[in-house]
């Protein structure tokens, strides 16, 4: 599979329902020092160079829904969209 550009990744994510797509260098976490090292991207996935952040809309009433249930529902929806 050929490498995708940031623009291609962002467009693909938007087609799947993402409202916002952002990119940051993985080195940012070590430079900023605002997160425990165990949660740095390179601690999770060695060799990573770029972190992709995706924001998807979440419908209310979120305050009445357990986060784990909401996450599973959104993950199922995004997965279904990906396979269409």
C-alpha positions in Angstrom: 0.0 0.0 0.0 1.4 3.4 -1.0 1.9 6.0 1.7 -0.9 8.6 1.9 -0.4 12.3 2.1 -1.8 14.3 5.0 -4.4 15.7 2.7 -5.5 12.2 1.6 -5.7 11.0 5.2 -7.8 14.1 6.2 -10.1 13.6 3.3 -10.6 9.9 4.0 -11.3 10.7 7.7 -13.9 13.4 6.7 -15.6 10.9 4.4 -15.9 8.6 7.5 -17.5 11.4 9.5 -14.6 13.2 11.2 -15.3 16.9 11.7 -11.7 17.9 12.5 -8.5 16.1 11.5 -5.1 17.2 12.9 -1.5 16.2 12.7 1.4 16.6 15.1 4.9 15.4 15.2 5.4 12.6 17.7 8.4 14.5 19.2 5.9 17.1 20.5 5.0 15.0 23.5 8.6 14.7 24.8 9.3 18.4 24.1 6.2 19.7 25.9 6.6 17.4 28.9 2.9 17.6 29.8 2.1 13.9 29.7 3.6 10.9 31.6 6.2 9.2 29.4 4.2 6.0 29.3 1.6 7.8 27.3 4.0 9.3 24.7 3.2 8.1 21.2 6.7 6.5 20.8 6.1 4.5 24.1 3.0 3.0 22.6 4.2 2.6 19.0 8.0 2.9 18.6 9.1 4.5 15.4 6.0 6.7 15.0 6.7 10.1 13.5 3.3 11.7 13.2 0.2 11.5 15.5 -3.2 11.9 13.8 -6.0 13.3 15.9 -9.6 12.9 14.7 -12.7 14.6 16.2 -16.1 13.1 15.4 -19.4 14.7 16.4 -21.1 13.2 19.4 -24.8 13.5 19.8 -26.5 14.5 23.1 -27.5 13.3 25.7 -23.9 12.3 26.3 -24.2 13.1 30.0 -26.7 10.3 30.3 -24.6 7.7 28.5 -21.6 5.8 29.8 -18.5 6.8 27.8 -17.6 3.2 27.0 -21.1 2.6 25.5 -20.9 5.8 23.4 -17.4 4.9 22.3 -18.4 1.4 21.2 -21.4 2.8 19.3 -19.3 5.4 17.5 -16.6 2.8 16.7 -19.3 0.5 15.1 -20.7 3.4 13.0 -17.3 4.4 11.8 -16.3 0.9 11.0 -19.6 0.3 9.1 -19.0 3.5 7.1 -15.4 2.4 6.2 -16.7 -0.8 4.7 -19.4 0.8 2.5 
